[in-house]
Amino acid sequence: MTELSITVLTEKPSDDAAIERLVARTFGPGRYARTAYRLREGNTHRLDLSFTAYIGTMLVGSVRLTPITIGNAAALLLGPLTVEPPFRSHGIGRRLVERCLEAARAQFGREDAARLVLLVGDEPYYGRMGFKRVPHGQVSLPGPVDPARVLVCPLDDTPLDAVRGPVRKAFATTLPAAAE
């Protein structure tokens, strides 16, 4: 198979409409019922930590990081991660996730830097990128979720057993955001 020339860029406000169309196509209307959506709803994602993937001028993938807290710890919620169906299995999703984790780690030293990235997803896929299952009962989300799909990637040396408490929205007030 031919190697695709993929360009990963920091998300721009002008990408928003194309990303929303991509998310609607890939996740459908059921996305609004998901617990992760409840954490994103009304909570502006970090534009500086969110990325797009292009092949030429065509948007083929996107990943966003949104501020949350886990207990008292500053964290980020990964998602939605989406890739156009014809371009899946080309490593685009992995490249997007790795790029946003790299950008989040580069925030260390800032007082408001996140220590963790949380997502609800498949451990076999995300585990390759450093995500681990949160032990059952250590965190609570604002809606139903399969505990086996609650995954976290520490951005520093935070031990997994220290990840505990309610997961809540954390509104970014002084951080670069997607919309004012």
C-alpha positions as CSV (number, residue, x, y, z in Angstrom):
1,M,0.0,0.0,0.0
2,T,1.2,3.5,-0.8
3,E,2.4,5.6,2.1
4,L,0.1,8.6,2.7
5,S,1.6,12.1,3.1
6,I,-0.1,13.3,6.3
7,T,0.4,16.7,7.8
8,V,-0.5,17.2,11.5
9,L,-1.2,20.8,12.4
10,T,-2.4,22.7,15.5
11,E,-6.1,23.2,15.2
12,K,-7.2,26.7,14.1
13,P,-10.6,28.3,14.7
14,S,-11.3,28.0,10.9
15,D,-11.1,24.2,11.2
16,D,-14.1,24.0,13.5
17,A,-16.9,23.6,11.0
18,A,-15.0,20.8,9.1
19,I,-14.2,19.1,12.4
20,E,-17.8,19.2,13.5
21,R,-19.0,17.7,10.2
22,L,-16.3,14.9,10.5
23,V,-17.4,14.1,14.1
24,A,-21.1,14.1,13.0
25,R,-20.3,11.6,10.2
26,T,-18.1,9.3,12.3
27,F,-20.0,9.3,15.6
28,G,-23.6,10.2,14.6
29,P,-26.3,11.7,16.8
30,G,-25.6,9.2,19.6
31,R,-22.5,11.1,20.5
32,Y,-24.6,13.6,22.5
33,A,-25.7,10.8,25.0
34,R,-22.1,9.8,25.8
35,T,-20.6,10.7,29.2
36,A,-17.5,12.2,27.6
37,Y,-19.7,14.6,25.7
38,R,-21.2,15.8,29.0
39,L,-17.7,16.8,30.1
40,R,-17.1,18.6,26.8
41,E,-20.5,20.3,26.5
42,G,-20.0,24.0,27.3
43,N,-16.4,23.4,28.2
44,T,-14.0,25.0,25.6
45,H,-11.3,22.7,24.4
46,R,-7.7,23.8,24.3
47,L,-6.9,25.0,20.8
48,D,-3.2,24.9,21.5
49,L,-3.4,21.2,22.5
50,S,-5.8,20.1,19.7
51,F,-4.6,18.9,16.3
52,T,-5.8,18.2,12.8
53,A,-4.5,15.8,10.1
54,Y,-4.6,16.7,6.5
55,I,-3.8,14.9,3.3
56,G,-3.2,17.7,0.9
57,T,-5.9,20.2,1.7
58,M,-8.4,17.6,2.9
59,L,-9.1,17.4,6.6
60,V,-9.0,13.6,7.4
61,G,-8.6,13.6,11.2
62,S,-8.9,15.5,14.4
63,V,-8.2,15.2,18.2
64,R,-9.1,17.6,20.9
65,L,-8.0,18.1,24.5
66,T,-10.5,19.7,27.0
67,P,-9.7,20.8,30.5
68,I,-11.1,18.7,33.3
69,T,-10.2,17.9,36.9
70,I,-9.9,14.5,38.5
71,G,-10.4,15.0,42.2
72,N,-8.2,18.1,42.7
73,A,-5.7,17.3,39.9
74,A,-5.7,19.3,36.7
75,A,-6.3,17.0,33.8
76,L,-7.3,16.9,30.1
77,L,-10.1,14.9,28.4
78,L,-9.0,13.4,25.1
79,G,-11.6,13.4,22.4
80,P,-13.2,13.2,20.2
81,L,-10.5,11.5,18.2
82,T,-11.8,10.9,14.7
83,V,-10.5,9.9,11.3
84,E,-12.3,9.7,8.0
85,P,-13.2,6.0,7.5
86,P,-11.3,5.5,4.2
87,F,-8.1,6.7,5.9
88,R,-8.3,4.6,9.1
89,S,-5.6,2.0,9.6
90,H,-2.9,4.4,8.3
91,G,-1.7,5.5,11.7
92,I,-3.4,8.9,11.6
93,G,-5.2,8.5,14.9
94,R,-2.0,7.3,16.6
95,R,-0.1,10.3,15.2
96,L,-2.8,12.7,16.4
97,V,-2.8,11.3,19.9
98,E,1.0,11.2,20.2
99,R,1.1,14.8,19.0
100,C,-1.4,16.1,21.6
101,L,0.3,14.2,24.4
102,E,3.6,15.7,23.4
103,A,2.1,19.2,23.4
104,A,0.5,18.6,26.8
105,R,3.8,17.4,28.3
106,A,5.5,20.6,26.9
107,Q,3.2,22.6,29.3
108,F,5.2,21.4,32.3
109,G,6.4,24.1,34.5
110,R,3.3,26.2,34.1
111,E,1.2,26.5,37.3
112,D,-1.9,25.3,35.5
113,A,-0.3,22.4,33.6
114,A,-2.3,19.2,33.5
115,R,-0.9,16.1,35.1
116,L,-3.1,13.5,33.4
117,V,-5.0,12.8,30.2
118,L,-8.2,10.8,30.6
119,L,-10.4,9.2,27.9
120,V,-13.1,6.6,27.5
121,G,-11.9,4.2,24.9
122,D,-10.4,0.8,24.0
123,E,-7.4,-0.2,26.0
124,P,-5.9,-2.3,23.3
125,Y,-5.7,0.7,21.0
126,Y,-4.8,3.5,23.4
127,G,-2.6,1.3,25.6
128,R,0.0,1.4,22.9
129,M,0.2,5.2,23.4
130,G,0.7,5.0,27.2
131,F,-2.9,4.9,28.5
132,K,-3.8,2.5,31.3
133,R,-7.1,1.4,32.8
134,V,-8.1,3.3,35.9
135,P,-8.7,0.8,38.7
136,H,-12.5,0.4,39.2
137,G,-14.0,2.8,41.7
138,Q,-11.1,5.3,41.7
139,V,-12.8,7.9,39.6
140,S,-16.5,8.8,39.0
141,L,-17.8,10.4,35.8
142,P,-21.0,12.4,35.4
143,G,-22.9,9.6,33.7
144,P,-22.8,5.9,32.9
145,V,-19.6,4.5,31.5
146,D,-18.0,1.0,31.3
147,P,-15.3,1.2,33.9
148,A,-13.0,-1.0,31.8
149,R,-13.0,1.8,29.2
150,V,-11.9,4.6,31.6
151,L,-8.2,5.1,30.7
152,V,-5.6,7.6,31.8
153,C,-2.1,8.6,30.7
154,P,0.0,10.4,33.3
155,L,2.0,13.2,31.8
156,D,4.4,13.2,34.7
157,D,5.3,10.7,37.3
158,T,1.8,10.6,38.9
159,P,1.2,7.0,40.0
160,L,-2.0,5.3,38.8
161,D,-3.2,4.7,42.3
162,A,-3.2,8.5,42.9
163,V,-5.7,9.0,40.1
164,R,-8.9,9.3,42.1
165,G,-12.0,11.4,42.6
166,P,-14.8,12.9,40.6
167,V,-14.2,13.9,37.0
168,R,-15.5,17.4,36.4
169,K,-15.3,20.2,33.8
170,A,-12.5,22.7,34.4
171,F,-13.1,25.8,32.4
172,A,-10.0,27.3,30.8
173,T,-10.1,31.0,31.5
174,T,-6.5,32.1,30.9
175,L,-5.5,29.4,28.5
176,P,-5.7,29.5,24.7
177,A,-9.2,28.3,23.8
178,A,-11.1,27.4,20.7
179,A,-13.7,30.2,21.0
180,E,-14.2,33.2,23.1
